[in-house]
Amino acid sequence: MLEANPFASNQLPTGDDNFGFTPVQFRFINSSTQISSNTIFAWNFGDGNSSQVQNPGSHSYATWGNYIIQLKASSQNCSDSNEIPVIIEAPNPDADFGDSAVGCEPLQVTFNRFSSS
């Protein structure tokens, strides 16, 4: 019996972790069992992209969201499919600000944004 088993591991982006970083990379590994030399694989990464190789390696997601990864393995006599969820959450912003509050009422205040992004 052919059994399709996709596996995803997150590869965090390199560089600084500023709010808004993309793309986010995942590495996909095919851990299917009972495969033969004539087994055909069909990956669907849930973002409109696909692959027909046994082990597609890494895939980049351009934006945050919920994705359903599907792997279908087919041979001459049988086929199986499986899916796994991948959730890419937006990072929390780093809010930071200061003011120029000095003086008495009526007071005019200017706020300055010190956030990194």
DRENMILUM-553312 format. One record per residue: residue number from 0; residue in three letters; chain; x, y, z of N, C-alpha, C in turn. Coordinates in nm, 4 decimals. Example, Ala and Ser with C-alpha at 12.3 -4.5 7.8 and 13.67 -1.06 7.14 Angstrom:
(0 "ALA" "A" (1.3190 -0.5690 0.7800) (1.2300 -0.4500 0.7800) (1.3200 -0.3300 0.7800)),
(1 "SER" "A" (1.2850 -0.2250 0.7080) (1.3670 -0.1060 0.7140) (1.2900 0.0030 0.7870)),
REM end
This chain:
(0 "MET" "A" (0.0846 -0.1188 0.0000) (0.0000 0.0000 0.0000) (0.0884 0.1242 0.0000)),
(1 "LEU" "A" (0.0621 0.2126 -0.0908) (0.1328 0.3394 -0.1017) (0.0756 0.4366 0.0000)),
(2 "GLU" "A" (0.1626 0.5065 0.0739) (0.1155 0.6031 0.1727) (0.1902 0.7349 0.1546)),
(3 "ALA" "A" (0.1166 0.8428 0.1266) (0.1756 0.9750 0.1059) (0.1899 1.0463 0.2398)),
(4 "ASN" "A" (0.3097 1.0959 0.2696) (0.3369 1.1651 0.3956) (0.4228 1.2880 0.3720)),
(5 "PRO" "A" (0.3639 1.4067 0.3624) (0.4449 1.5282 0.3514) (0.4912 1.5736 0.4892)),
(6 "PHE" "A" (0.6038 1.6430 0.4953) (0.6564 1.6982 0.6198) (0.7089 1.8374 0.5902)),
(7 "ALA" "A" (0.6777 1.9342 0.6771) (0.7224 2.0728 0.6579) (0.8026 2.1189 0.7776)),
(8 "SER" "A" (0.9138 2.1859 0.7523) (0.9896 2.2487 0.8601) (1.0166 2.3929 0.8220)),
(9 "ASN" "A" (1.0001 2.4823 0.9189) (1.0132 2.6254 0.8950) (1.1595 2.6650 0.8927)),
(10 "GLN" "A" (1.1977 2.7400 0.7924) (1.3299 2.8005 0.7857) (1.3093 2.9502 0.8008)),
(11 "LEU" "A" (1.3404 3.0023 0.9181) (1.3165 3.1435 0.9441) (1.3994 3.2304 0.8514)),
(12 "PRO" "A" (1.3480 3.3452 0.8151) (1.4226 3.4331 0.7261) (1.5503 3.4829 0.7921)),
(13 "THR" "A" (1.6503 3.5091 0.7114) (1.7749 3.5625 0.7649) (1.7672 3.7144 0.7669)),
(14 "GLY" "A" (1.8566 3.7756 0.8390) (1.8567 3.9208 0.8487) (1.7856 3.9652 0.9754)),
(15 "ASP" "A" (1.7491 4.0931 0.9805) (1.6839 4.1408 1.1015) (1.5378 4.0996 1.1024)),
(16 "ASP" "A" (1.4814 4.1005 1.2216) (1.3435 4.0549 1.2400) (1.2472 4.1728 1.2445)),
(17 "ASN" "A" (1.2637 4.2677 1.1556) (1.1736 4.3819 1.1520) (1.0331 4.3387 1.1145)),
(18 "PHE" "A" (0.9376 4.4145 1.1633) (0.7980 4.3880 1.1288) (0.7826 4.3962 0.9780)),
(19 "GLY" "A" (0.7197 4.2957 0.9207) (0.6927 4.2966 0.7785) (0.7834 4.2076 0.6966)),
(20 "PHE" "A" (0.8688 4.1261 0.7602) (0.9593 4.0445 0.6803) (0.8850 3.9385 0.6015)),
(21 "THR" "A" (0.9196 3.9239 0.4779) (0.8763 3.8179 0.3882) (0.9841 3.8069 0.2821)),
(22 "PRO" "A" (1.0018 3.7011 0.2157) (0.9204 3.5800 0.2241) (0.9619 3.4907 0.3413)),
(23 "VAL" "A" (0.8770 3.3951 0.3721) (0.9049 3.2946 0.4741) (0.9261 3.1630 0.4015)),
(24 "GLN" "A" (1.0325 3.0919 0.4362) (1.0638 2.9665 0.3682) (1.0299 2.8456 0.4546)),
(25 "PHE" "A" (0.9785 2.7439 0.3883) (0.9564 2.6138 0.4501) (1.0287 2.5104 0.3660)),
(26 "ARG" "A" (1.0809 2.4100 0.4309) (1.1432 2.2983 0.3603) (1.0459 2.1816 0.3648)),
(27 "PHE" "A" (1.0205 2.1219 0.2499) (0.9253 2.0115 0.2410) (0.9988 1.8819 0.2108)),
(28 "ILE" "A" (0.9663 1.7816 0.2893) (1.0294 1.6497 0.2775) (0.9200 1.5464 0.2529)),
(29 "ASN" "A" (0.9449 1.4592 0.1589) (0.8514 1.3519 0.1269) (0.8921 1.2294 0.2082)),
(30 "SER" "A" (0.8085 1.1904 0.3032) (0.8352 1.0701 0.3821) (0.7347 0.9598 0.3474)),
(31 "SER" "A" (0.6936 0.9580 0.2218) (0.6003 0.8548 0.1751) (0.6649 0.7169 0.1842)),
(32 "THR" "A" (0.5809 0.6156 0.1999) (0.6291 0.4785 0.2096) (0.5785 0.3952 0.0928)),
(33 "GLN" "A" (0.6453 0.2858 0.0686) (0.6091 0.1897 -0.0362) (0.6133 0.2541 -0.1751)),
(34 "ILE" "A" (0.7127 0.3383 -0.1985) (0.7228 0.4000 -0.3300) (0.8037 0.3107 -0.4229)),
(35 "SER" "A" (0.7777 0.3224 -0.5502) (0.8505 0.2450 -0.6506) (0.9094 0.3419 -0.7527)),
(36 "SER" "A" (0.9840 0.2889 -0.8473) (1.0479 0.3746 -0.9471) (0.9470 0.4435 -1.0387)),
(37 "ASN" "A" (0.8235 0.3916 -1.0454) (0.7232 0.4552 -1.1314) (0.6227 0.5397 -1.0513)),
(38 "THR" "A" (0.6537 0.5708 -0.9251) (0.5647 0.6545 -0.8443) (0.5728 0.7990 -0.8917)),
(39 "ILE" "A" (0.4578 0.8609 -0.9072) (0.4473 1.0003 -0.9503) (0.4014 1.0819 -0.8298)),
(40 "PHE" "A" (0.4660 1.1952 -0.8100) (0.4338 1.2812 -0.6968) (0.3780 1.4140 -0.7460)),
(41 "ALA" "A" (0.2782 1.4643 -0.6743) (0.2186 1.5942 -0.7060) (0.2032 1.6729 -0.5760)),
(42 "TRP" "A" (0.2853 1.7768 -0.5607) (0.2773 1.8661 -0.4460) (0.1942 1.9889 -0.4827)),
(43 "ASN" "A" (0.1114 2.0341 -0.3888) (0.0402 2.1601 -0.4010) (0.0734 2.2376 -0.2744)),
(44 "PHE" "A" (0.1385 2.3534 -0.2891) (0.1849 2.4296 -0.1731) (0.0796 2.5230 -0.1147)),
(45 "GLY" "A" (-0.0397 2.5245 -0.1707) (-0.1495 2.6010 -0.1134) (-0.1503 2.7485 -0.1483)),
(46 "ASP" "A" (-0.0520 2.7926 -0.2274) (-0.0456 2.9337 -0.2658) (-0.0472 2.9516 -0.4174)),
(47 "GLY" "A" (-0.0936 2.8488 -0.4881) (-0.0970 2.8538 -0.6337) (0.0251 2.7932 -0.7000)),
(48 "ASN" "A" (0.1243 2.7508 -0.6213) (0.2448 2.6881 -0.6751) (0.2422 2.5389 -0.6488)),
(49 "SER" "A" (0.3106 2.4639 -0.7342) (0.3127 2.3183 -0.7206) (0.4468 2.2644 -0.7669)),
(50 "SER" "A" (0.4659 2.1347 -0.7454) (0.5881 2.0673 -0.7886) (0.5554 1.9207 -0.8143)),
(51 "GLN" "A" (0.6275 1.8610 -0.9069) (0.6092 1.7193 -0.9370) (0.7337 1.6369 -0.9022)),
(52 "VAL" "A" (0.8251 1.6934 -0.8262) (0.9436 1.6169 -0.7871) (0.9178 1.5474 -0.6542)),
(53 "GLN" "A" (0.9917 1.4403 -0.6298) (0.9701 1.3619 -0.5074) (0.9970 1.4448 -0.3822)),
(54 "ASN" "A" (1.1080 1.5148 -0.3779) (1.1435 1.6012 -0.2653) (1.1698 1.7416 -0.3181)),
(55 "PRO" "A" (1.0725 1.8314 -0.3044) (1.0858 1.9636 -0.3660) (1.1823 2.0584 -0.2952)),
(56 "GLY" "A" (1.2308 2.0236 -0.1777) (1.3214 2.1137 -0.1067) (1.2451 2.2276 -0.0431)),
(57 "SER" "A" (1.2966 2.3498 -0.0567) (1.2322 2.4624 0.0099) (1.1359 2.5354 -0.0835)),
(58 "HIS" "A" (1.0394 2.5988 -0.0201) (0.9405 2.6794 -0.0920) (0.9203 2.8081 -0.0127)),
(59 "SER" "A" (0.9153 2.9210 -0.0817) (0.8974 3.0509 -0.0168) (0.7525 3.0968 -0.0284)),
(60 "TYR" "A" (0.6997 3.1460 0.0834) (0.5664 3.2060 0.0859) (0.5831 3.3568 0.0931)),
(61 "ALA" "A" (0.5183 3.4277 0.0026) (0.5360 3.5720 -0.0100) (0.4610 3.6516 0.0955)),
(62 "THR" "A" (0.3639 3.5903 0.1598) (0.2838 3.6649 0.2563) (0.2355 3.5716 0.3676)),
(63 "TRP" "A" (0.1886 3.6319 0.4754) (0.1372 3.5541 0.5874) (0.0038 3.4930 0.5491)),
(64 "GLY" "A" (-0.0342 3.3872 0.6202) (-0.1637 3.3266 0.5957) (-0.1653 3.1803 0.6347)),
(65 "ASN" "A" (-0.2777 3.1167 0.6095) (-0.2971 2.9747 0.6347) (-0.2931 2.9018 0.5016)),
(66 "TYR" "A" (-0.2082 2.8022 0.4921) (-0.1917 2.7262 0.3692) (-0.2127 2.5778 0.3976)),
(67 "ILE" "A" (-0.2737 2.5088 0.3043) (-0.2898 2.3638 0.3129) (-0.1963 2.3032 0.2091)),
(68 "ILE" "A" (-0.0987 2.2259 0.2563) (-0.0019 2.1616 0.1688) (-0.0548 2.0222 0.1370)),
(69 "GLN" "A" (-0.0606 1.9883 0.0093) (-0.1112 1.8579 -0.0331) (-0.0021 1.7822 -0.1084)),
(70 "LEU" "A" (0.0059 1.6530 -0.0792) (0.0956 1.5644 -0.1526) (0.0138 1.4448 -0.2000)),
(71 "LYS" "A" (0.0194 1.4193 -0.3295) (-0.0454 1.3025 -0.3867) (0.0635 1.2155 -0.4477)),
(72 "ALA" "A" (0.0638 1.0881 -0.4086) (0.1577 0.9910 -0.4631) (0.0771 0.8862 -0.5382)),
(73 "SER" "A" (0.1158 0.8600 -0.6627) (0.0425 0.7647 -0.7463) (0.1403 0.6683 -0.8114)),
(74 "SER" "A" (0.1020 0.5417 -0.8113) (0.1784 0.4401 -0.8837) (0.0829 0.3667 -0.9769)),
(75 "GLN" "A" (0.1318 0.2644 -1.0406) (0.0505 0.1923 -1.1388) (-0.0758 0.1336 -1.0778)),
(76 "ASN" "A" (-0.0685 0.0855 -0.9543) (-0.1812 0.0140 -0.8950) (-0.2573 0.0896 -0.7873)),
(77 "CYS" "A" (-0.2005 0.1965 -0.7339) (-0.2713 0.2657 -0.6255) (-0.2231 0.4095 -0.6137)),
(78 "SER" "A" (-0.2945 0.4839 -0.5330) (-0.2554 0.6213 -0.5044) (-0.3016 0.6581 -0.3645)),
(79 "ASP" "A" (-0.2393 0.7613 -0.3096) (-0.2759 0.8110 -0.1775) (-0.2449 0.9597 -0.1749)),
(80 "SER" "A" (-0.3165 1.0313 -0.0930) (-0.2886 1.1731 -0.0762) (-0.2995 1.2082 0.0713)),
(81 "ASN" "A" (-0.2319 1.3144 0.1068) (-0.2329 1.3612 0.2441) (-0.2113 1.5113 0.2407)),
(82 "GLU" "A" (-0.2534 1.5787 0.3470) (-0.2333 1.7226 0.3539) (-0.1943 1.7628 0.4947)),
(83 "ILE" "A" (-0.1195 1.8726 0.5030) (-0.0790 1.9291 0.6310) (-0.1010 2.0804 0.6261)),
(84 "PRO" "A" (-0.1374 2.1397 0.7398) (-0.1534 2.2854 0.7429) (-0.0196 2.3535 0.7705)),
(85 "VAL" "A" (-0.0001 2.4679 0.7095) (0.1124 2.5556 0.7399) (0.0527 2.6918 0.7720)),
(86 "ILE" "A" (0.0825 2.7421 0.8910) (0.0304 2.8716 0.9349) (0.1480 2.9671 0.9499)),
(87 "ILE" "A" (0.1434 3.0762 0.8760) (0.2464 3.1785 0.8854) (0.1800 3.3021 0.9450)),
(88 "GLU" "A" (0.2161 3.3318 1.0689) (0.1556 3.4447 1.1389) (0.2402 3.5697 1.1205)),
(89 "ALA" "A" (0.1728 3.6817 1.1119) (0.2430 3.8097 1.1026) (0.3145 3.8349 1.2349)),
(90 "PRO" "A" (0.4385 3.8810 1.2287) (0.5085 3.9120 1.3534) (0.4455 4.0324 1.4216)),
(91 "ASN" "A" (0.4604 4.0387 1.5522) (0.4080 4.1523 1.6268) (0.4909 4.2770 1.5976)),
(92 "PRO" "A" (0.4243 4.3894 1.5784) (0.5006 4.5128 1.5563) (0.5686 4.5570 1.6853)),
(93 "ASP" "A" (0.6758 4.6315 1.6720) (0.7479 4.6858 1.7859) (0.7166 4.8350 1.7916)),
(94 "ALA" "A" (0.6112 4.8688 1.8655) (0.5677 5.0081 1.8728) (0.6495 5.0835 1.9774)),
(95 "ASP" "A" (0.6973 5.2019 1.9408) (0.7758 5.2847 2.0308) (0.7564 5.4303 1.9891)),
(96 "PHE" "A" (0.7252 5.5168 2.0842) (0.7087 5.6576 2.0514) (0.7450 5.7428 2.1730)),
(97 "GLY" "A" (0.7655 5.8680 2.1495) (0.7943 5.9641 2.2555) (0.7214 6.0935 2.2269)),
(98 "ASP" "A" (0.7226 6.1828 2.3246) (0.6536 6.3098 2.3048) (0.7432 6.4253 2.3488)),
(99 "SER" "A" (0.6988 6.5447 2.3172) (0.7732 6.6653 2.3528) (0.6996 6.7445 2.4598)),
(100 "ALA" "A" (0.6306 6.6751 2.5497) (0.5454 6.7409 2.6487) (0.6292 6.8168 2.7523)),
(101 "VAL" "A" (0.6332 6.9491 2.7378) (0.7007 7.0362 2.8338) (0.6177 7.1643 2.8416)),
(102 "GLY" "A" (0.5819 7.2027 2.9611) (0.5101 7.3293 2.9741) (0.3793 7.3156 3.0468)),
(103 "CYS" "A" (0.2993 7.4205 3.0369) (0.1713 7.4288 3.1069) (0.0566 7.4283 3.0073)),
(104 "GLU" "A" (-0.0653 7.4098 3.0600) (-0.1849 7.4119 2.9770) (-0.2064 7.5502 2.9201)),
(105 "PRO" "A" (-0.2609 7.5667 2.8041) (-0.2828 7.4645 2.7025) (-0.1482 7.4229 2.6430)),
(106 "LEU" "A" (-0.1309 7.2949 2.6317) (-0.0023 7.2378 2.5915) (-0.0125 7.1774 2.4533)),
(107 "GLN" "A" (0.0749 7.2147 2.3659) (0.0809 7.1542 2.2329) (0.1910 7.0488 2.2371)),
(108 "VAL" "A" (0.1558 6.9254 2.1999) (0.2495 6.8129 2.2090) (0.2735 6.7558 2.0702)),
(109 "THR" "A" (0.3968 6.7239 2.0418) (0.4331 6.6568 1.9179) (0.4770 6.5155 1.9536)),
(110 "PHE" "A" (0.4178 6.4166 1.8867) (0.4565 6.2765 1.9084) (0.5531 6.2349 1.8015)),
(111 "ASN" "A" (0.6564 6.1614 1.8392) (0.7582 6.1121 1.7482) (0.7568 5.9602 1.7461)),
(112 "ARG" "A" (0.7567 5.9043 1.6292) (0.7573 5.7583 1.6145) (0.9017 5.7099 1.6125)),
(113 "PHE" "A" (0.9332 5.6136 1.7001) (1.0650 5.5536 1.7053) (1.0618 5.4074 1.6661)),
(114 "SER" "A" (0.9482 5.3595 1.6194) (0.9360 5.2194 1.5778) (1.0315 5.1918 1.4631)),
(115 "SER" "A" (1.0775 5.0671 1.4560) (1.1735 5.0323 1.3525) (1.1073 5.0151 1.2164)),
(116 "SER" "A" (0.9792 4.9869 1.2109) (0.9107 4.9761 1.0818) (0.7627 4.9921 1.0987)),
REM end
